[in-house]
Amino acid sequence: MAPTWDPLDKSLPDTPENRREDRFPRGLVIRLFAYLVAGHLVAAFLYLLFLVGGQNQ
């Protein structure tokens, strides 16, 4: 879906509600949070594998 707000369009009044560059897009925040959680889960799993593997020697 194409964005409905054009920052170069001067027909809209310049109010904080009309300025979208003040905050991150919601989808980006959700993806960033998901990648951080998934990355930490993978790192914890690898740490657990090395921890268990090191005890068997």
Protein Blocks (a to p, Z undefined) as FASTA:
>chain_A
ZZfbdfklckbccdfklpmklpccfklmmmmmmmmmmmmmmmmmmmmmmmmmmmmZZ
